[in-house]
Amino acid sequence: MALAVKIPPMGESINSGVLAKWHVTDGAVVQKDQPLFELETDKITVEGTAEAAGRISLQVTAGTEVKIGAVVATIDTADVAGAAGPGPGSASPVTTVAKSAEVSPAVRRLAVETGIDPATVSGSGKAGRVTKGDMLASATAKPAAPVAQPPDEPRRSSQSEGGPTPSPIAPSLSPAPGGRQTRKKLSPLRKRIAERLVQAQHEAAMLTTFNEADMSAVIGLRKKYQDDFVVKNGVKLGFMSFFAKAVVQALQEVPALNAQLAGEEIVQNHYYDIGVAVSTEKGLMVPVIRDCDQLGMAGIEKNIANLAQRAREGKITLADLEGGVFTITNGGIFGSMLSTPILNAPQCGILGLHAINDRPVAVNGQVVIRPMMYLALSYDHRLVDGKDAVTFLLKVKQVIEDPTRLILGL
């Protein structure tokens, strides 16, 4: 029996994507739930898995644009020779991985590629879960099992009404001896990011205002209570939860930053879903933490850790990325001293955090060394006046420099 492998539905706003990579070769025997391909859309990257065991026949080459519901391969479920692995009682890494619901797609893929059974790897994730980093560390310490290499991947081709048309074989992207350039197409996600950033600059009257915050109080709190916080909550206390709570208080005081423009109407939001920018291999994503005004510090930290891990493992969903009212981006983790962040439309404000550096500052007439961070607020001047933007940023600064305001609601 031939089972069709189709591109799964991923929401009303996604109609097609690029089949970026096959994880299997044509004619290979696959197991149920084994990762088969990687699909890149303009919003998320997802993996397609096998619904049954059998021998697969690929019908679409990597790099082809495919529509939702298109058949990209078939699996002959009657031809399962070798699907049981090396022999009786010996399960292949794929079989072992497929039985574990706690293993992420990234870990499953590495298990297939390296031949390492995640069950034999010591997990550093929550509740001992094996992460992508654990698999990579294990792979460096242990020789990986040989894996069949797929042929050169062709480039993306056009789409016809009858289904995807395989694209011609593209030349290798590896530079020729002495070559100075290579070329490759933008991924759908990177292309979408580029379009949104340019759109934000063209459509919004974007302006950035700056301030700086003395991080001494927050650093002192983290140092004093970090161990107890981890024991009680199972997650570290980071800087982002302080800034998320500070932003909520600032939005409550300056509601102009919690609005968006819709044609000739101003849409005023009365909820506090804060987006936190996360850097991934595919590009920048902004998963949203819901109802930050109702969450404690531990709740925010757990949400951040969970969303960041899912984004980096390719498990983020459209629902995780939608509905934010304000965004926080932290270039400081990469060493950025100062920047002017671009708005995440249709939001009218974004807060940029930067590196913490010891600098001489004047305190009560004395020059002292303090850990200082530059803060940058980019805003849409069509909705937000300069006074509101400065007031908002000053409020964030006050809360960060005196975190007791979070407790007192000041």
N, C-alpha and C positions, 0 to 999 in steps of 0.2 A: 504494500500500500504506500502511495506517495503522499506525504504530508507537506502542504505548502508552508513555507516560512514567509510571513508577511511583516511589513513595517507596521508596528503597533500604533494606535491612536495616542496622541499626547496633548490633547486640548484643542479647543475650537480655533485658537489663533495660529496653530501650526498645521500647515498643509503639506509640507515637504521637508526634506533634509538631504544631507549628503552622506552616503554610506562611506564613511571615512576609512574604515579598516575591517578586514575579515580576520577573525581570530582562529579560523580553521582553513584548511586547504581543500580544493575541490576533490571529491571522492573519499574524504576522510570519514571514519566512523566516529559519530558524536554520541554523547550521553545526554539523557534528559536533564534539563536545566543548565547545560554547559553554555557559557557565553559564546555566541557565534559571530556577532559583528558589533561595530560601534557606529552609531548614527549621530551626526552633528546637525543640530538645527540652529536657528538664529537666537535661541534662548537657552537651551540646555543640550547636554550630550548624554545619550542613554545607550545601554547595551541591550541587544536582542539575544534571547536564549532559546535553546532547543526545547520544543514541547514534548519531544519523544526521542528515544534512541534510534539510531539507524545510520545509513550511509548518506552523506549530504552531497547534493549536486548544486553548485553555485550557478546562478543565472545572471548575476549582475556583478560587474567588476568594481573594485574599490575605487572611490573617487567619483562615482556616478550619483547624480541627483535623482532621488526617488520620491514618489508621492506616498502619503499615508495610505496603507492598505495594499501597496504594490507587493507582488510576489518576487522575492529576491533569491530564493533557493527552494529546493524540495528535499525532503528526507525520506529515503526508502526504508520504512520501518520493518520491512521483511528481511532486509539485509543488515543484520546486526552482528555479523561475524567479527569476532575480536572485541566486541563491545564490553565483554566481561573483564577485559584486562589481560595481564600476563598469564593467568592461570587460575584454577579453582582456589578460592580462599584468599586471593590477592587482588585487592581493589586498586584501581588506578587512582592517581591524584584527583582526576576530574570527578570520579564517582564519590570519593571521600568528600570533596568540596561541595558537591551538589547536595549531599545529605545534611549539610550544616546551614541552617537558616540564618546563623549569626555572622556568616562570612560575607563581606562586601564584594561587589562585582570586581573591584580592583584587586582584591586578594585572590578571588577565583581565577582571574586572568593570569596573575603571577604564578599561581599554583600550576596552571596548565603549561605556562611557558618555561618554568624552571623545574617542574617535576617534584617540587617540595610540597609535602602534605602539611597544610596549616595546623592539623592536629598535633604535629610534632614540634610546632614553633611556640615559644613562650610569648604570650600576648601582653602588650603594655597598655592596651586600651582599657576602657571602662569594663569592669567585671571580667578582666583577663582576656578581653576580645583581641584577636589578632588583627593588627593594622597593616597597611601597605608598607610602612616603615619597618615593621617586624619582619615581613617577608623579604624585603630588600636586604636587610641586615643578615638574614639567614642565608640568602642567595650568595652574598659576598663571602660568607664563611664556608659554604658548601658548594661544590661544583654542581651546576644545573644540569638537568637531564637534557639530552639532545632534542631539539625541536625542529620539525621540518620547516624550512623557510619558504614563504609564498613567493610566487614570481613577481617581477616588477609590477607595481600598481599603476594602472592607467589614470589619466586625468579625468576630470568631471566632464560629462557630456550633456546634451540637451535632452528634453523629455518629450515623448510623443503620447498621444491619447491612448494608445494601446499598451502603455506601460513604459518602464525605463529602457533606454537603449544603451547597451554597453558602449563605453567611450573607447577611442583608440588608445593603444599603448603609448604612454607618455615617456619621454626620455628621462633617464635617471636624474634625480635632483643632486646627486653627488657631484662635486666639482671635478672637472677634468684636470689632469696633471697640469699644474701651473695656472688653473682657472681662478678667477677673481670674484665670480658671482655664482649664485644659484637662484632659482626662481621656483616659487610654489604659490598656489592660489590661496587667497584668504579663506580661513574656515568660516562657515556661516555665523558662528558666534562672534569671531573677531570682526567680521564685516558688519554685523549688527551693532556691536559696540562702537565702531567707527562712525556709523550712520547716526546713532543716538547722540554721540558727543558733538558732532558737527551740527546736528539739528538744534541741540541745546544752545550752542554759541550763536546760531543764526536767528533763533526765535526769541530768546530771552534777553532782557537788558541786564546782563550779568555783571555784577560788581563784587569785589572782595574787600572785606575789612579785617583788620588784624588786631590781636592783643597777645598777651603772654600770661602764663600762669605759673606760679611758684608751686611746684609739686611736692614740697617738703611734707605737708600734712598727709597727703594721700600715701606717699612712700612710707611715712612713719606708721600709719594705720596698717598698711599691708604687712610691714615687717613685724609689727606687734601681734597681729591676729591671724597671720597666714596659716600657721600650723593648726590652730583650733578650727579655722574655717574649712580647711581641707578635710580634717577628721570628721567634722559634722556634715559637710555637704558633698564630699567626694570630688571636688573641683577646686582649682586655685582661684584666689581672688585677684583679678586683673585690673588694669586701669580702665578698660572699656565699660565696665558696669558703673563706675563712678561717672564717666562722661555721659552714659545713657541716661542715668537718673538726673544729672545736671541739665541735659537737653530737655527732658520732660518738664522740669520746673521752669526752664526758660521759655518753652513753648506755651506753658500755661500763663506765664506773665506777659509774653509777647505773641498773641495768637496769630498775628500777621504772618509769622513764619510757618504756621500750621495751616496753610491754605494753598490753593492752586487755581490757575486761570483756565476756564473752560469757555472758549469763545468770548462773549461779552459779559460773562458771569464770573464772580469770585466764589469758589466752592470752599467753604470754611469747614475744616475737619475738627471733630470733637473727640477724637481718639488718638492714641499715641503708639502707633506701630513704627518702630525705628529700624531703618535699614543699616546694616553693618557691612561695609565693603570687604570682600574676601578675595585674595589673589589665588588663582588656580593655574594649572598648566595650560588650560584652555583660554584663560583670560579672566578679567575682573568680573565677579558676580556680587550681587547685593541682596543676600537673603534677609528676611524681615523678622524682627522679634516683635511678637504681637503683645499689645497692652502692657507696655513697659511701665506705665503708671501704676499698674496693679501687681507688678512683680517685685520681689525683693532682690537684693544683690546676688544671692545664690541662684535664684531663678533666671536672672539675666545671664550670669556666667554659664550656667548649664545650657541655656538656649544657644549662646554664642558658640560654645565648644561643639555642640551637636550639629549646628548648621554649617560651621566651618569644615568639620570633618566630612559631612555629607557632600558639601560643594567640591572638596578636593578629591573625593572618591567617585564623583560623577553621579551621585544619588539624589541630587537636589531636584525638586519638582517645581513646576510653574507656580503652584500655590505658595511655595516658599519665597518666591521672588516678587509677588504682586502685593499691592496695597500699602506700601510704605508711605509715610507722610514726611519723613525727614531722613537724611543719610549722614552717617559718620564714617569717615575714611581715615585710616591711620598710616600715613606714609613714613611715620617715625620708626616703624619696625624695620624699615630698609635703610634708615639713616638720614632721611630727608630732614633738612633744617627748616625749610619754608617752601610753600607752594600755594597755588591758587586753584583749588579743586573746581571741577566743572559740575554743574547741576545735573542731578538725576531726574530728568523730566518725567512727569509733570510737577514734581516737587519744586518748591521755590527756595529751598535752603539746603546747604550741605556744610558740615563742619569738618575741617581738616586738622588732624593732630600730627604732631611732628616729634622729632627726636628730643629727648630730655638731655640737656647739657648743663654742666656746672658753669655758671656765669656770675661775675660780680654785679650785685645790685645794691641800691641804696635802701636801707631799712632803718627807720627812725634816725636818720642823719648819719648812719654808719654804713660803710661799704662792707658787705658780707658776700660770701659765696653761697649760692642757692641753686638747686636743680630746677632749671627753667624750661618751659615748653612754649613754643610759639603756637598760637591758635589762629586759624584762618576760616572765616565764614564767608562763603560765596552765596549770593542771594539774587533773586529776580527783582530788579529795581521797579518793574511795572507794578508789583504788588507790595513791596516792602520799602519803606522809606529809610534813609540813612540812620535816622534817630532810632528806629526800631531795631535795625541790624546791630548798631553799637550797643544798645540796651541789652539785646539778647546775648551778645558775646560777653558783655560785662557780667551778666548773671551767671553764665557758665563759669567764668573766671572766679567769681565770688564763692560759688559752691565748691569748686575744686580746691581752692585755697583754704576753705573752712568747711570741711565735710559735715560738721555737726548741723549745718543748715539742712542737710538731707533728712536728719532725724526730726528736726523741729519744723520742717516744711517752710523754711524761710528763703 
